[in-house]
Amino acid sequence: MAEVKTTRENRIKKSTADKVTDVIIYVGIGLVGLATLLPFLYVIAGSFATEKELTERAFFIIPREFSLNAYNYITQTGDIFKGLRNSIYLTVVGTIINMFFTTTFAYPLSKVYMKGRNVLLNMVIVTMLFSGGMIPSFLWIQSLGLYNSYWALILPGAISPFNMIIVKNFFQELPAELDEAARIDGCTDIGIFAKIVIPLSKPVIASISLFYAVGYWNDYFNAMIYLSDSRKETVQIVLRRIVLLAGGINADAFDYESNGVPPDKAVKMAATVVATLPILVVYPFVQKYFTKGVMVGAVKG
C-alpha cells in the first residue's frame, strides 16, 4: 500500500493548459481518423447499394436497401478468383525473395569494419536518384527472357534501396556484444545472422515485409506491361477490365431492374473493396511491430 501511495503522490499533475492541449490533440487526431475512415466506409456501403440510392444520396454509411448485384457481376465469370490467386502467389513469393535479398545485403553493410562498405552504400544511393527508364527496362526484361513471367515483376525490384537502408540501420543498432559472445562460442557469420540477428529483428522484418507485400498487391502498371498471358493476370488487372466492361455496358443501360446490369458506380466500389480488403487483413498481425521497426531503422544509424 505504501508503494501505491508513493506512486500516486509522485505522479505529475497536469496544468489546465496541458489538459486543454491534450484535448485539442485528441480531437485533432480523431478528426483525422474520421477523415480517413469515412470515405472507406462509404465505399463499402456503396458497393452494397442500389443504383437509385447511389444517385439520390451523396453520402451514406448504411444503405437503405442492400444489394449484391455489384459483387455478383464481379464474380460471375470467375476471373476475379483467378486474379486473387495469382496476386496472393505473387505477393507471397515476391515478399519472401525481397526480404531474403534485402536482409542478406543489409547485414554486411551494417558492419563498419567491412571493406568497401561506403562504396557499396553510395552505389545503392545512386539507384534511388536515377533509373534507366521504362523503355530500356522493358528491353532489358525481354532480352533476359523474363517477359510474361512473374520474375519480371520480382527480380528487377528484388532489393528496394530505401527499405534496405532501413534494415541496415536497424542491424547497426543491435548490441555488438552479441556478435562477440557468439564468435567466442564458435558461431560463424551465417550462424550469427540466422540465430541472433534475424530473431532480434522481428519489428523491422515485419514492417518491411508489409511494405513489399502492399507494393506487390497494388502493382498494376508493371503487371500490365510485362504480363501478356490472361491466365497470369493479377487481381488489379482483372478488376480494371471488369470496371471498364461495366462502364461500357452502363453507358446504354440506365435501369438495372429492366436491363439486368449493375450500377457502374457500385461495381467500381465493389472492385475497390475486393482489391483492398485482403491486404488490409494483414495489418493487424504486424501492427505491434510496425512503428517500432520503421522508426528505429529510420532515425538511428
VOKE-557068 format. One record per residue (C-alpha): residue in three letters; x negated, y negated, z negated. Coordinates in steps of 0.25 Angstrom, whole numbers, plus 5000, padded with zeros to 4 digits. Each point is the difference from the previous one (the first is absolute). Layout:
kevo | X | Y | Z
ALA | X | Y | Z
...
END
This chain:
kevo | X | Y | Z
MET | 5000 | 5000 | 5000
ALA | 4988 | 4991 | 4997
GLU | 4995 | 5002 | 5014
VAL | 5013 | 4997 | 5006
LYS | 5002 | 4987 | 4992
THR | 4986 | 4996 | 5004
THR | 5002 | 5002 | 5014
ARG | 5013 | 4992 | 5000
GLU | 4993 | 4989 | 4993
ASN | 4989 | 5000 | 5010
ARG | 5009 | 4998 | 5012
ILE | 4998 | 4987 | 5007
LYS | 5012 | 4992 | 4999
LYS | 5004 | 4993 | 5014
SER | 5004 | 4986 | 5000
THR | 5012 | 4994 | 5006
ALA | 4992 | 4996 | 5013
ASP | 4995 | 5014 | 5001
LYS | 5014 | 5007 | 4999
VAL | 5005 | 4990 | 5011
THR | 4988 | 5003 | 5009
ASP | 5003 | 5015 | 4998
VAL | 5015 | 4998 | 5003
ILE | 4996 | 4993 | 5013
ILE | 4990 | 5010 | 5004
TYR | 5010 | 5012 | 4998
VAL | 5011 | 4992 | 5007
GLY | 4991 | 4997 | 5012
ILE | 4995 | 5015 | 5001
GLY | 5015 | 5004 | 4999
LEU | 5004 | 4991 | 5012
VAL | 4988 | 5005 | 5008
GLY | 5004 | 5015 | 4997
LEU | 5014 | 4997 | 5004
ALA | 4996 | 4993 | 5013
THR | 4992 | 5013 | 5003
LEU | 5011 | 5010 | 4996
LEU | 5013 | 4993 | 5005
PRO | 4996 | 5001 | 5015
PHE | 4997 | 5015 | 4999
LEU | 5013 | 5002 | 4992
TYR | 5007 | 4993 | 5011
VAL | 4994 | 5009 | 5011
ILE | 5003 | 5012 | 4992
ALA | 5015 | 4996 | 4999
GLY | 5001 | 4995 | 5014
SER | 4995 | 5014 | 5005
PHE | 5013 | 5006 | 4994
ALA | 5009 | 4988 | 5004
THR | 5010 | 4999 | 5012
GLU | 4998 | 4991 | 5012
LYS | 5011 | 4992 | 4995
GLU | 4995 | 4997 | 4986
LEU | 4986 | 4997 | 5006
THR | 5006 | 4990 | 5009
GLU | 5009 | 4993 | 4989
ARG | 4991 | 5000 | 4988
ALA | 4986 | 4993 | 5001
PHE | 4995 | 5007 | 4987
PHE | 5005 | 5012 | 4991
ILE | 4994 | 5010 | 4991
ILE | 5011 | 5010 | 5000
PRO | 5008 | 5002 | 5013
ARG | 5015 | 5000 | 4999
GLU | 5001 | 5013 | 5009
PHE | 4989 | 5010 | 5000
SER | 4997 | 5005 | 5014
LEU | 4989 | 5010 | 5004
ASN | 5002 | 4997 | 5015
ALA | 4986 | 4994 | 5001
TYR | 4993 | 5012 | 4993
ASN | 5008 | 5010 | 5009
TYR | 4996 | 4992 | 5012
ILE | 4985 | 5001 | 4996
THR | 5000 | 5014 | 4996
GLN | 5009 | 5006 | 5011
THR | 4988 | 5003 | 5010
GLY | 4991 | 5006 | 4989
ASP | 4988 | 4991 | 5005
ILE | 5000 | 4993 | 4987
PHE | 4996 | 5012 | 4993
LYS | 4989 | 5003 | 5010
GLY | 4995 | 4986 | 4998
LEU | 5000 | 5002 | 4985
ARG | 4993 | 5013 | 5000
ASN | 4989 | 4994 | 5009
SER | 4999 | 4988 | 4992
ILE | 4998 | 5008 | 4987
TYR | 4990 | 5009 | 5006
LEU | 4992 | 4987 | 5006
THR | 5001 | 4993 | 4986
VAL | 4995 | 5012 | 4992
VAL | 4989 | 5004 | 5009
GLY | 4995 | 4986 | 5003
THR | 5000 | 4996 | 4986
ILE | 4992 | 5012 | 4996
ILE | 4990 | 4998 | 5011
ASN | 4999 | 4985 | 4997
MET | 4998 | 5002 | 4985
PHE | 4989 | 5010 | 5002
PHE | 4992 | 4991 | 5009
THR | 5003 | 4988 | 4992
THR | 4995 | 5006 | 4987
THR | 4988 | 5007 | 5005
PHE | 4996 | 4987 | 5007
ALA | 5003 | 4991 | 4988
TYR | 4992 | 5009 | 4990
PRO | 4986 | 4999 | 5006
LEU | 5002 | 4985 | 5003
SER | 5004 | 4998 | 4985
LYS | 4986 | 5004 | 4996
VAL | 4991 | 4988 | 4999
TYR | 4987 | 5008 | 5002
MET | 5005 | 5006 | 5013
LYS | 4990 | 4995 | 5011
GLY | 5007 | 4993 | 5012
ARG | 5012 | 4997 | 4992
ASN | 5001 | 4985 | 5003
VAL | 4998 | 5003 | 5015
LEU | 5012 | 5010 | 5000
LEU | 5009 | 4991 | 4992
ASN | 4997 | 4988 | 5010
MET | 5004 | 5010 | 5011
VAL | 5013 | 5003 | 4993
ILE | 5003 | 4985 | 4998
VAL | 4997 | 4997 | 5015
THR | 5011 | 5010 | 5004
MET | 5010 | 4992 | 4991
LEU | 4998 | 4988 | 5008
PHE | 4998 | 5005 | 5015
SER | 5007 | 5011 | 5008
GLY | 4998 | 5006 | 5014
GLY | 5015 | 4996 | 5004
MET | 5012 | 5008 | 5004
ILE | 4995 | 5004 | 5015
PRO | 4986 | 5004 | 4996
SER | 5006 | 5008 | 4988
PHE | 5010 | 5007 | 5010
LEU | 4989 | 5004 | 5010
TRP | 4991 | 5005 | 4989
ILE | 5011 | 5009 | 4994
GLN | 5003 | 5005 | 5014
SER | 4985 | 5003 | 5003
LEU | 4999 | 5008 | 4987
GLY | 5012 | 5009 | 5004
LEU | 5008 | 4995 | 4988
TYR | 5012 | 4994 | 5008
ASN | 5014 | 5006 | 4997
SER | 4995 | 5006 | 4987
TYR | 5001 | 4996 | 4985
TRP | 4985 | 4999 | 5000
ALA | 5001 | 4987 | 5008
LEU | 5008 | 4994 | 4988
ILE | 4991 | 5006 | 4989
LEU | 4985 | 5000 | 5004
PRO | 4999 | 4985 | 5005
GLY | 5004 | 4995 | 4986
ALA | 4994 | 5012 | 4992
ILE | 4994 | 4989 | 4991
SER | 5006 | 4987 | 4997
PRO | 4989 | 4990 | 4997
PHE | 5008 | 4992 | 4990
ASN | 5005 | 5013 | 4993
MET | 4986 | 5006 | 5000
ILE | 4995 | 4987 | 4993
ILE | 5010 | 5001 | 4989
VAL | 4997 | 5015 | 4997
LYS | 4985 | 4996 | 5000
ASN | 5002 | 4989 | 4990
PHE | 5008 | 5010 | 4991
PHE | 4989 | 5010 | 5001
GLN | 4990 | 4990 | 4996
GLU | 5007 | 4997 | 4987
LEU | 4999 | 5014 | 4995
PRO | 4990 | 5002 | 4989
ALA | 4986 | 5003 | 5005
GLU | 4998 | 5009 | 4988
LEU | 5010 | 5010 | 5005
ASP | 4991 | 5002 | 5012
GLU | 4987 | 5001 | 4991
ALA | 5007 | 5010 | 4991
ALA | 5004 | 5009 | 5012
ARG | 4987 | 5000 | 5006
ILE | 4993 | 5004 | 4987
ASP | 5010 | 5012 | 5000
GLY | 4995 | 5003 | 5014
CYS | 5012 | 4995 | 5008
THR | 4998 | 4996 | 5014
ASP | 5005 | 4987 | 5007
ILE | 5011 | 5008 | 5006
GLY | 5004 | 5006 | 4987
ILE | 5000 | 4987 | 4993
PHE | 5009 | 4994 | 5011
ALA | 5010 | 5012 | 5000
LYS | 5000 | 5003 | 4985
ILE | 4998 | 4986 | 4994
VAL | 5002 | 4988 | 5009
ILE | 5013 | 5005 | 5007
PRO | 5007 | 5004 | 4987
LEU | 4997 | 4987 | 4994
SER | 5005 | 4992 | 5013
LYS | 5014 | 5004 | 5000
PRO | 5005 | 4986 | 4999
VAL | 4993 | 4995 | 5013
ILE | 5002 | 5013 | 5007
ALA | 5015 | 5000 | 4998
SER | 5001 | 4985 | 5004
ILE | 4991 | 5001 | 5013
SER | 5007 | 5013 | 5003
LEU | 5013 | 4992 | 5000
PHE | 4995 | 4989 | 5009
TYR | 4995 | 5011 | 5010
ALA | 5014 | 5007 | 4999
VAL | 5008 | 4988 | 5002
GLY | 4991 | 4996 | 5012
TYR | 5002 | 5013 | 5007
TRP | 5015 | 5001 | 4997
ASN | 5003 | 4986 | 5005
ASP | 4991 | 5001 | 5012
TYR | 5007 | 4997 | 5013
PHE | 4991 | 4993 | 5010
ASN | 4989 | 5011 | 5000
ALA | 5010 | 5011 | 5001
MET | 5007 | 4994 | 5012
ILE | 4987 | 4998 | 5007
TYR | 4992 | 5013 | 4997
LEU | 5012 | 5010 | 5000
SER | 5007 | 5003 | 5013
ASP | 5006 | 5014 | 4996
SER | 5014 | 4998 | 4994
ARG | 4998 | 5012 | 4991
LYS | 4989 | 4992 | 4993
GLU | 5008 | 4987 | 4998
THR | 5000 | 4995 | 4986
VAL | 5012 | 4995 | 4992
GLN | 4998 | 4985 | 5004
ILE | 5000 | 5004 | 5015
VAL | 5012 | 5008 | 4999
LEU | 5008 | 4989 | 4992
ARG | 4996 | 4990 | 5010
ARG | 5006 | 5008 | 5011
ILE | 5012 | 5003 | 4992
VAL | 5002 | 4985 | 4997
LEU | 4998 | 4996 | 5015
LEU | 5010 | 5010 | 5004
ALA | 5010 | 4996 | 4990
GLY | 4998 | 4985 | 5004
GLY | 5002 | 5003 | 5015
ILE | 5013 | 5008 | 4997
ASN | 5006 | 4990 | 4991
ALA | 4998 | 4989 | 5011
ASP | 5012 | 5006 | 5007
ALA | 5007 | 5006 | 4988
PHE | 5006 | 4990 | 4990
ASP | 5009 | 5009 | 4992
TYR | 4995 | 5012 | 4993
GLU | 5013 | 5006 | 4997
SER | 5004 | 5001 | 5015
ASN | 4987 | 5002 | 5006
GLY | 4994 | 5009 | 4990
VAL | 4987 | 4992 | 5000
PRO | 4994 | 4996 | 4986
PRO | 4997 | 4985 | 4998
ASP | 4986 | 4996 | 5005
LYS | 4997 | 4992 | 4987
ALA | 5003 | 5012 | 4991
VAL | 4992 | 5009 | 5009
LYS | 4988 | 4991 | 4998
MET | 5002 | 4999 | 4985
ALA | 5001 | 5015 | 4999
ALA | 4987 | 5002 | 5008
THR | 4994 | 4990 | 4990
VAL | 5004 | 5009 | 4989
VAL | 4996 | 5013 | 5006
ALA | 4986 | 4994 | 5003
THR | 4998 | 4993 | 4987
LEU | 5006 | 5010 | 4989
PRO | 4990 | 5012 | 5002
ILE | 4988 | 4992 | 4998
LEU | 5007 | 4992 | 4989
VAL | 5002 | 5012 | 4992
VAL | 4985 | 5002 | 4998
TYR | 4998 | 4987 | 4993
PRO | 5005 | 5004 | 4986
PHE | 4989 | 5011 | 5000
VAL | 4989 | 4991 | 5002
GLN | 5005 | 4987 | 4993
LYS | 4992 | 5002 | 4987
TYR | 4987 | 5001 | 5008
PHE | 5003 | 4989 | 5010
THR | 4997 | 4987 | 4993
LYS | 4988 | 5006 | 4992
GLY | 4994 | 5006 | 5012
VAL | 5001 | 4989 | 5009
MET | 4996 | 4989 | 4990
VAL | 4988 | 5007 | 4995
GLY | 4994 | 5003 | 5013
ALA | 5003 | 4986 | 5006
VAL | 4996 | 4991 | 4989
LYS | 4987 | 5006 | 4995
GLY | 4987 | 5004 | 5007
END
